[in-house]
Amino acid sequence: MKRVITAIITGSLIAFLWGFVSWTVLDWHSPASFKNDDAVRQVISDNADTHGVYLLPTPSNDADHAARITQGPFVYATIRPGRLEQPWSMTEPLIYSFAINVLGCLIITISVLRIRATRYISRASVGITMGVFAAISVVLPQWNWFETPGKHLLANALDPIIAYTLAGLVIAAIIKTPKARRIFS
């Protein structure tokens, strides 16, 4: 049990550190800026009443919908229109980020234990596979439906692949497959 907990925590720290490098050191998550933040802020405040995901043009079944998408602008955005009750801080998102990595590494660790592979590379492949699965199942649909630009698509796809490959390598090194036991001698 000690090895399992060590594997989960160590893998989580590795994945968390990759997230830090990806978001603060590399320049691939940099969003574009509006020409006039104040004007955009005012339009959003005037037109978005609740915290939610907004789509422009608003989905409809009328014949002009495809033309409005073609004409642009096209916007898919998470909007929180009002003030926070307390000042924003990085603390809570960082805690959630680490917790998400713990859940991911828990799944990788359980999978490594369940496959009972004796070869390191077989155990390590679990993290790689799960990272690729996350990129395919989560990131590619965002690109397909919401036109994620290439630079951001690449960054968002590589993040789980790299994070969980690195975590999987560490988890595979810590988790050893137990030798088969003889029940009857």
MARDOMAR-420080 format. One record per residue (C-alpha): residue number from 1; residue in one letter; z, y negated, x negated. Coordinates in pm, 1 decimal. Layout:
<site><nulum>NUM</nulum><nugu>A</nugu><w>Z</w><v>Y</v><u>X</u></site>
...
END
This chain:
<site><nulum>1</nulum><nugu>M</nugu><w>0.0</w><v>0.0</v><u>0.0</u></site>
<site><nulum>2</nulum><nugu>K</nugu><w>75.2</w><v>-232.5</v><u>-291.2</u></site>
<site><nulum>3</nulum><nugu>R</nugu><w>-280.2</w><v>-189.1</v><u>-422.9</u></site>
<site><nulum>4</nulum><nugu>V</nugu><w>-424.2</w><v>-263.2</v><u>-78.6</u></site>
<site><nulum>5</nulum><nugu>I</nugu><w>-230.0</w><v>-588.8</v><u>-43.8</u></site>
<site><nulum>6</nulum><nugu>T</nugu><w>-313.4</w><v>-685.2</v><u>-402.5</u></site>
<site><nulum>7</nulum><nugu>A</nugu><w>-682.9</w><v>-615.6</v><u>-337.8</u></site>
<site><nulum>8</nulum><nugu>I</nugu><w>-686.7</w><v>-822.1</v><u>-18.2</u></site>
<site><nulum>9</nulum><nugu>I</nugu><w>-504.1</w><v>-1120.8</v><u>-170.9</u></site>
<site><nulum>10</nulum><nugu>T</nugu><w>-699.7</w><v>-1113.8</v><u>-498.2</u></site>
<site><nulum>11</nulum><nugu>G</nugu><w>-1032.4</w><v>-1078.5</v><u>-318.5</u></site>
<site><nulum>12</nulum><nugu>S</nugu><w>-934.6</w><v>-1363.7</v><u>-84.8</u></site>
<site><nulum>13</nulum><nugu>L</nugu><w>-847.1</w><v>-1589.4</v><u>-378.7</u></site>
<site><nulum>14</nulum><nugu>I</nugu><w>-1181.8</w><v>-1511.4</v><u>-544.9</u></site>
<site><nulum>15</nulum><nugu>A</nugu><w>-1375.5</w><v>-1583.6</v><u>-223.4</u></site>
<site><nulum>16</nulum><nugu>F</nugu><w>-1172.0</w><v>-1901.7</v><u>-167.0</u></site>
<site><nulum>17</nulum><nugu>L</nugu><w>-1243.3</w><v>-2020.6</v><u>-523.1</u></site>
<site><nulum>18</nulum><nugu>W</nugu><w>-1614.0</w><v>-1956.1</v><u>-471.0</u></site>
<site><nulum>19</nulum><nugu>G</nugu><w>-1595.4</w><v>-2176.5</v><u>-159.9</u></site>
<site><nulum>20</nulum><nugu>F</nugu><w>-1436.0</w><v>-2451.4</v><u>-368.9</u></site>
<site><nulum>21</nulum><nugu>V</nugu><w>-1713.1</w><v>-2429.0</v><u>-630.4</u></site>
<site><nulum>22</nulum><nugu>S</nugu><w>-1983.4</w><v>-2413.7</v><u>-364.7</u></site>
<site><nulum>23</nulum><nugu>W</nugu><w>-1860.2</w><v>-2716.5</v><u>-169.9</u></site>
<site><nulum>24</nulum><nugu>T</nugu><w>-1728.4</w><v>-2940.9</v><u>-448.3</u></site>
<site><nulum>25</nulum><nugu>V</nugu><w>-1911.2</w><v>-2857.8</v><u>-772.4</u></site>
<site><nulum>26</nulum><nugu>L</nugu><w>-2260.5</w><v>-2762.5</v><u>-656.6</u></site>
<site><nulum>27</nulum><nugu>D</nugu><w>-2474.6</w><v>-3020.8</v><u>-484.4</u></site>
<site><nulum>28</nulum><nugu>W</nugu><w>-2620.9</w><v>-2800.5</v><u>-216.1</u></site>
<site><nulum>29</nulum><nugu>H</nugu><w>-2398.6</w><v>-2878.0</v><u>85.0</u></site>
<site><nulum>30</nulum><nugu>S</nugu><w>-2458.8</w><v>-3254.5</v><u>77.0</u></site>
<site><nulum>31</nulum><nugu>P</nugu><w>-2552.1</w><v>-3376.2</v><u>425.1</u></site>
<site><nulum>32</nulum><nugu>A</nugu><w>-2805.0</w><v>-3652.5</v><u>482.0</u></site>
<site><nulum>33</nulum><nugu>S</nugu><w>-2676.7</w><v>-3994.4</v><u>588.3</u></site>
<site><nulum>34</nulum><nugu>F</nugu><w>-2777.3</w><v>-4203.1</v><u>886.2</u></site>
<site><nulum>35</nulum><nugu>K</nugu><w>-2931.5</w><v>-4543.2</v><u>815.8</u></site>
<site><nulum>36</nulum><nugu>N</nugu><w>-2662.6</w><v>-4711.3</v><u>1025.1</u></site>
<site><nulum>37</nulum><nugu>D</nugu><w>-2341.2</w><v>-4510.6</v><u>1077.8</u></site>
<site><nulum>38</nulum><nugu>D</nugu><w>-2192.6</w><v>-4774.4</v><u>1306.7</u></site>
<site><nulum>39</nulum><nugu>A</nugu><w>-2491.8</w><v>-4770.6</v><u>1543.0</u></site>
<site><nulum>40</nulum><nugu>V</nugu><w>-2492.7</w><v>-4388.6</v><u>1559.2</u></site>
<site><nulum>41</nulum><nugu>R</nugu><w>-2114.8</w><v>-4384.9</v><u>1608.4</u></site>
<site><nulum>42</nulum><nugu>Q</nugu><w>-2151.4</w><v>-4624.8</v><u>1900.8</u></site>
<site><nulum>43</nulum><nugu>V</nugu><w>-2429.8</w><v>-4421.8</v><u>2065.5</u></site>
<site><nulum>44</nulum><nugu>I</nugu><w>-2223.2</w><v>-4102.2</v><u>2031.8</u></site>
<site><nulum>45</nulum><nugu>S</nugu><w>-1910.4</w><v>-4271.9</v><u>2167.4</u></site>
<site><nulum>46</nulum><nugu>D</nugu><w>-2106.7</w><v>-4404.8</v><u>2465.1</u></site>
<site><nulum>47</nulum><nugu>N</nugu><w>-2272.2</w><v>-4070.4</v><u>2544.7</u></site>
<site><nulum>48</nulum><nugu>A</nugu><w>-2040.9</w><v>-3783.6</v><u>2443.7</u></site>
<site><nulum>49</nulum><nugu>D</nugu><w>-1729.3</w><v>-3751.7</v><u>2657.2</u></site>
<site><nulum>50</nulum><nugu>T</nugu><w>-1577.4</w><v>-3427.8</v><u>2528.9</u></site>
<site><nulum>51</nulum><nugu>H</nugu><w>-1537.7</w><v>-3233.9</v><u>2207.0</u></site>
<site><nulum>52</nulum><nugu>G</nugu><w>-1820.1</w><v>-2982.1</v><u>2197.0</u></site>
<site><nulum>53</nulum><nugu>V</nugu><w>-2160.8</w><v>-2877.8</v><u>2074.5</u></site>
<site><nulum>54</nulum><nugu>Y</nugu><w>-2439.3</w><v>-3111.8</v><u>2182.1</u></site>
<site><nulum>55</nulum><nugu>L</nugu><w>-2812.1</w><v>-3054.3</v><u>2182.4</u></site>
<site><nulum>56</nulum><nugu>L</nugu><w>-3080.6</w><v>-3322.9</v><u>2198.8</u></site>
<site><nulum>57</nulum><nugu>P</nugu><w>-3304.6</w><v>-3303.1</v><u>2387.2</u></site>
<site><nulum>58</nulum><nugu>T</nugu><w>-3077.5</w><v>-3156.2</v><u>2652.7</u></site>
<site><nulum>59</nulum><nugu>P</nugu><w>-3201.0</w><v>-2808.9</v><u>2749.6</u></site>
<site><nulum>60</nulum><nugu>S</nugu><w>-3394.1</w><v>-2800.1</v><u>3076.4</u></site>
<site><nulum>61</nulum><nugu>N</nugu><w>-3652.2</w><v>-2590.8</v><u>3254.2</u></site>
<site><nulum>62</nulum><nugu>D</nugu><w>-3892.2</w><v>-2873.9</v><u>3328.3</u></site>
<site><nulum>63</nulum><nugu>A</nugu><w>-4243.2</w><v>-2885.4</v><u>3182.7</u></site>
<site><nulum>64</nulum><nugu>D</nugu><w>-4162.1</w><v>-3181.4</v><u>2957.3</u></site>
<site><nulum>65</nulum><nugu>H</nugu><w>-3885.6</w><v>-3003.3</v><u>2762.0</u></site>
<site><nulum>66</nulum><nugu>A</nugu><w>-4118.9</w><v>-2853.2</v><u>2499.7</u></site>
<site><nulum>67</nulum><nugu>A</nugu><w>-4286.7</w><v>-3192.1</v><u>2458.7</u></site>
<site><nulum>68</nulum><nugu>R</nugu><w>-3947.5</w><v>-3363.2</v><u>2403.3</u></site>
<site><nulum>69</nulum><nugu>I</nugu><w>-3856.6</w><v>-3104.5</v><u>2138.0</u></site>
<site><nulum>70</nulum><nugu>T</nugu><w>-4194.0</w><v>-3156.1</v><u>1970.9</u></site>
<site><nulum>71</nulum><nugu>Q</nugu><w>-4164.5</w><v>-3535.5</v><u>1988.5</u></site>
<site><nulum>72</nulum><nugu>G</nugu><w>-3811.5</w><v>-3541.2</v><u>1840.7</u></site>
<site><nulum>73</nulum><nugu>P</nugu><w>-3556.7</w><v>-3626.1</v><u>1739.3</u></site>
<site><nulum>74</nulum><nugu>F</nugu><w>-3397.3</w><v>-3283.7</v><u>1760.1</u></site>
<site><nulum>75</nulum><nugu>V</nugu><w>-3017.9</w><v>-3276.2</v><u>1719.0</u></site>
<site><nulum>76</nulum><nugu>Y</nugu><w>-2770.6</w><v>-2987.4</v><u>1716.2</u></site>
<site><nulum>77</nulum><nugu>A</nugu><w>-2425.9</w><v>-3124.5</v><u>1643.9</u></site>
<site><nulum>78</nulum><nugu>T</nugu><w>-2056.6</w><v>-3060.1</v><u>1687.5</u></site>
<site><nulum>79</nulum><nugu>I</nugu><w>-1907.8</w><v>-3382.0</v><u>1819.1</u></site>
<site><nulum>80</nulum><nugu>R</nugu><w>-1546.5</w><v>-3491.0</v><u>1854.2</u></site>
<site><nulum>81</nulum><nugu>P</nugu><w>-1585.8</w><v>-3827.4</v><u>2026.1</u></site>
<site><nulum>82</nulum><nugu>G</nugu><w>-1226.8</w><v>-3954.0</v><u>2014.9</u></site>
<site><nulum>83</nulum><nugu>R</nugu><w>-952.0</w><v>-4019.1</v><u>1765.3</u></site>
<site><nulum>84</nulum><nugu>L</nugu><w>-731.0</w><v>-3746.7</v><u>1623.3</u></site>
<site><nulum>85</nulum><nugu>E</nugu><w>-365.6</w><v>-3762.1</v><u>1721.8</u></site>
<site><nulum>86</nulum><nugu>Q</nugu><w>-266.8</w><v>-3763.4</v><u>1353.7</u></site>
<site><nulum>87</nulum><nugu>P</nugu><w>-455.0</w><v>-3859.8</v><u>1035.6</u></site>
<site><nulum>88</nulum><nugu>W</nugu><w>-707.1</w><v>-3601.6</v><u>918.1</u></site>
<site><nulum>89</nulum><nugu>S</nugu><w>-601.9</w><v>-3395.7</v><u>617.4</u></site>
<site><nulum>90</nulum><nugu>M</nugu><w>-764.9</w><v>-3117.8</v><u>411.5</u></site>
<site><nulum>91</nulum><nugu>T</nugu><w>-450.1</w><v>-2904.7</v><u>434.6</u></site>
<site><nulum>92</nulum><nugu>E</nugu><w>-515.9</w><v>-2734.7</v><u>768.5</u></site>
<site><nulum>93</nulum><nugu>P</nugu><w>-885.9</w><v>-2655.2</v><u>704.7</u></site>
<site><nulum>94</nulum><nugu>L</nugu><w>-796.4</w><v>-2514.2</v><u>361.4</u></site>
<site><nulum>95</nulum><nugu>I</nugu><w>-530.5</w><v>-2288.9</v><u>515.1</u></site>
<site><nulum>96</nulum><nugu>Y</nugu><w>-778.2</w><v>-2170.3</v><u>780.5</u></site>
<site><nulum>97</nulum><nugu>S</nugu><w>-1042.0</w><v>-2115.0</v><u>512.7</u></site>
<site><nulum>98</nulum><nugu>F</nugu><w>-807.2</w><v>-1893.7</v><u>313.0</u></site>
<site><nulum>99</nulum><nugu>A</nugu><w>-705.8</w><v>-1704.6</v><u>629.1</u></site>
<site><nulum>100</nulum><nugu>I</nugu><w>-1073.8</w><v>-1641.9</v><u>709.1</u></site>
<site><nulum>101</nulum><nugu>N</nugu><w>-1120.7</w><v>-1505.3</v><u>357.0</u></site>
<site><nulum>102</nulum><nugu>V</nugu><w>-816.1</w><v>-1281.1</v><u>404.9</u></site>
<site><nulum>103</nulum><nugu>L</nugu><w>-973.0</w><v>-1136.1</v><u>720.9</u></site>
<site><nulum>104</nulum><nugu>G</nugu><w>-1305.7</w><v>-1081.3</v><u>542.7</u></site>
<site><nulum>105</nulum><nugu>C</nugu><w>-1135.3</w><v>-914.8</v><u>246.1</u></site>
<site><nulum>106</nulum><nugu>L</nugu><w>-920.2</w><v>-704.1</v><u>477.8</u></site>
<site><nulum>107</nulum><nugu>I</nugu><w>-1238.7</w><v>-566.9</v><u>636.0</u></site>
<site><nulum>108</nulum><nugu>I</nugu><w>-1395.1</w><v>-503.7</v><u>294.2</u></site>
<site><nulum>109</nulum><nugu>T</nugu><w>-1077.9</w><v>-332.7</v><u>168.7</u></site>
<site><nulum>110</nulum><nugu>I</nugu><w>-1050.6</w><v>-109.3</v><u>475.7</u></site>
<site><nulum>111</nulum><nugu>S</nugu><w>-1417.6</w><v>-19.0</v><u>440.9</u></site>
<site><nulum>112</nulum><nugu>V</nugu><w>-1377.9</w><v>62.2</v><u>71.5</u></site>
<site><nulum>113</nulum><nugu>L</nugu><w>-1083.6</w><v>286.9</v><u>157.0</u></site>
<site><nulum>114</nulum><nugu>R</nugu><w>-1272.3</w><v>455.6</v><u>440.9</u></site>
<site><nulum>115</nulum><nugu>I</nugu><w>-1586.7</w><v>540.9</v><u>241.9</u></site>
<site><nulum>116</nulum><nugu>R</nugu><w>-1371.2</w><v>718.8</v><u>-17.2</u></site>
<site><nulum>117</nulum><nugu>A</nugu><w>-1634.5</w><v>663.2</v><u>-288.7</u></site>
<site><nulum>118</nulum><nugu>T</nugu><w>-1540.7</w><v>772.1</v><u>-637.6</u></site>
<site><nulum>119</nulum><nugu>R</nugu><w>-1795.7</w><v>552.6</v><u>-817.7</u></site>
<site><nulum>120</nulum><nugu>Y</nugu><w>-1709.2</w><v>186.0</v><u>-872.7</u></site>
<site><nulum>121</nulum><nugu>I</nugu><w>-2059.2</w><v>64.2</v><u>-786.8</u></site>
<site><nulum>122</nulum><nugu>S</nugu><w>-2044.8</w><v>244.8</v><u>-452.2</u></site>
<site><nulum>123</nulum><nugu>R</nugu><w>-1714.4</w><v>75.9</v><u>-366.9</u></site>
<site><nulum>124</nulum><nugu>A</nugu><w>-1839.5</w><v>-262.6</v><u>-491.4</u></site>
<site><nulum>125</nulum><nugu>S</nugu><w>-2153.1</w><v>-239.9</v><u>-277.8</u></site>
<site><nulum>126</nulum><nugu>V</nugu><w>-1940.2</w><v>-282.8</v><u>35.1</u></site>
<site><nulum>127</nulum><nugu>G</nugu><w>-1874.2</w><v>-650.8</v><u>-41.6</u></site>
<site><nulum>128</nulum><nugu>I</nugu><w>-2238.6</w><v>-717.9</v><u>-121.6</u></site>
<site><nulum>129</nulum><nugu>T</nugu><w>-2352.1</w><v>-546.9</v><u>197.6</u></site>
<site><nulum>130</nulum><nugu>M</nugu><w>-2106.1</w><v>-739.5</v><u>413.2</u></site>
<site><nulum>131</nulum><nugu>G</nugu><w>-2204.1</w><v>-1070.5</v><u>253.7</u></site>
<site><nulum>132</nulum><nugu>V</nugu><w>-2571.5</w><v>-1001.5</v><u>320.3</u></site>
<site><nulum>133</nulum><nugu>F</nugu><w>-2490.2</w><v>-895.0</v><u>677.4</u></site>
<site><nulum>134</nulum><nugu>A</nugu><w>-2299.5</w><v>-1221.1</v><u>736.2</u></site>
<site><nulum>135</nulum><nugu>A</nugu><w>-2590.7</w><v>-1425.7</v><u>603.5</u></site>
<site><nulum>136</nulum><nugu>I</nugu><w>-2845.4</w><v>-1240.7</v><u>816.1</u></site>
<site><nulum>137</nulum><nugu>S</nugu><w>-2643.9</w><v>-1229.7</v><u>1137.4</u></site>
<site><nulum>138</nulum><nugu>V</nugu><w>-2489.9</w><v>-1580.0</v><u>1128.0</u></site>
<site><nulum>139</nulum><nugu>V</nugu><w>-2697.3</w><v>-1808.3</v><u>905.8</u></site>
<site><nulum>140</nulum><nugu>L</nugu><w>-3049.8</w><v>-1697.4</v><u>993.3</u></site>
<site><nulum>141</nulum><nugu>P</nugu><w>-3001.0</w><v>-1747.4</v><u>1370.2</u></site>
<site><nulum>142</nulum><nugu>Q</nugu><w>-2890.4</w><v>-2106.1</v><u>1297.1</u></site>
<site><nulum>143</nulum><nugu>W</nugu><w>-3212.9</w><v>-2158.6</v><u>1102.2</u></site>
<site><nulum>144</nulum><nugu>N</nugu><w>-3421.8</w><v>-1990.0</v><u>1370.4</u></site>
<site><nulum>145</nulum><nugu>W</nugu><w>-3284.7</w><v>-2182.1</v><u>1667.6</u></site>
<site><nulum>146</nulum><nugu>F</nugu><w>-3156.9</w><v>-2508.9</v><u>1521.1</u></site>
<site><nulum>147</nulum><nugu>E</nugu><w>-3399.5</w><v>-2578.5</v><u>1235.2</u></site>
<site><nulum>148</nulum><nugu>T</nugu><w>-3154.1</w><v>-2566.7</v><u>944.1</u></site>
<site><nulum>149</nulum><nugu>P</nugu><w>-3341.2</w><v>-2726.5</v><u>650.2</u></site>
<site><nulum>150</nulum><nugu>G</nugu><w>-3427.8</w><v>-2504.9</v><u>351.9</u></site>
<site><nulum>151</nulum><nugu>K</nugu><w>-3168.6</w><v>-2640.7</v><u>107.1</u></site>
<site><nulum>152</nulum><nugu>H</nugu><w>-2886.0</w><v>-2593.8</v><u>356.3</u></site>
<site><nulum>153</nulum><nugu>L</nugu><w>-3021.7</w><v>-2258.2</v><u>470.4</u></site>
<site><nulum>154</nulum><nugu>L</nugu><w>-3013.7</w><v>-2132.6</v><u>112.8</u></site>
<site><nulum>155</nulum><nugu>A</nugu><w>-2662.3</w><v>-2265.0</v><u>49.5</u></site>
<site><nulum>156</nulum><nugu>N</nugu><w>-2525.3</w><v>-2130.3</v><u>377.7</u></site>
<site><nulum>157</nulum><nugu>A</nugu><w>-2686.9</w><v>-1789.8</v><u>322.8</u></site>
<site><nulum>158</nulum><nugu>L</nugu><w>-2576.0</w><v>-1755.5</v><u>-38.4</u></site>
<site><nulum>159</nulum><nugu>D</nugu><w>-2215.3</w><v>-1859.2</v><u>31.2</u></site>
<site><nulum>160</nulum><nugu>P</nugu><w>-2104.5</w><v>-1537.5</v><u>205.7</u></site>
<site><nulum>161</nulum><nugu>I</nugu><w>-2325.3</w><v>-1322.8</v><u>-17.6</u></site>
<site><nulum>162</nulum><nugu>I</nugu><w>-2172.6</w><v>-1462.5</v><u>-337.0</u></site>
<site><nulum>163</nulum><nugu>A</nugu><w>-1816.3</w><v>-1492.8</v><u>-202.4</u></site>
<site><nulum>164</nulum><nugu>Y</nugu><w>-1797.7</w><v>-1137.6</v><u>-71.5</u></site>
<site><nulum>165</nulum><nugu>T</nugu><w>-1990.3</w><v>-987.9</v><u>-363.1</u></site>
<site><nulum>166</nulum><nugu>L</nugu><w>-1735.3</w><v>-1135.9</v><u>-604.0</u></site>
<site><nulum>167</nulum><nugu>A</nugu><w>-1445.1</w><v>-1034.7</v><u>-378.2</u></site>
<site><nulum>168</nulum><nugu>G</nugu><w>-1594.3</w><v>-686.6</v><u>-336.2</u></site>
<site><nulum>169</nulum><nugu>L</nugu><w>-1622.5</w><v>-640.3</v><u>-712.6</u></site>
<site><nulum>170</nulum><nugu>V</nugu><w>-1252.3</w><v>-719.9</v><u>-752.2</u></site>
<site><nulum>171</nulum><nugu>I</nugu><w>-1145.9</w><v>-513.4</v><u>-451.2</u></site>
<site><nulum>172</nulum><nugu>A</nugu><w>-1347.8</w><v>-215.1</v><u>-576.9</u></site>
<site><nulum>173</nulum><nugu>A</nugu><w>-1176.9</w><v>-240.7</v><u>-915.7</u></site>
<site><nulum>174</nulum><nugu>I</nugu><w>-829.6</w><v>-244.5</v><u>-758.3</u></site>
<site><nulum>175</nulum><nugu>I</nugu><w>-884.4</w><v>20.2</v><u>-489.4</u></site>
<site><nulum>176</nulum><nugu>K</nugu><w>-923.5</w><v>364.2</v><u>-639.4</u></site>
<site><nulum>177</nulum><nugu>T</nugu><w>-1022.6</w><v>658.9</v><u>-427.1</u></site>
<site><nulum>178</nulum><nugu>P</nugu><w>-740.2</w><v>908.1</v><u>-412.4</u></site>
<site><nulum>179</nulum><nugu>K</nugu><w>-817.8</w><v>1250.2</v><u>-546.8</u></site>
<site><nulum>180</nulum><nugu>A</nugu><w>-849.1</w><v>1526.1</v><u>-293.9</u></site>
<site><nulum>181</nulum><nugu>R</nugu><w>-523.0</w><v>1708.4</v><u>-232.4</u></site>
<site><nulum>182</nulum><nugu>R</nugu><w>-496.3</w><v>2080.0</v><u>-197.4</u></site>
<site><nulum>183</nulum><nugu>I</nugu><w>-299.3</w><v>2170.4</v><u>107.4</u></site>
<site><nulum>184</nulum><nugu>F</nugu><w>-275.3</w><v>2540.5</v><u>24.9</u></site>
<site><nulum>185</nulum><nugu>S</nugu><w>-254.9</w><v>2667.6</v><u>-328.6</u></site>
END
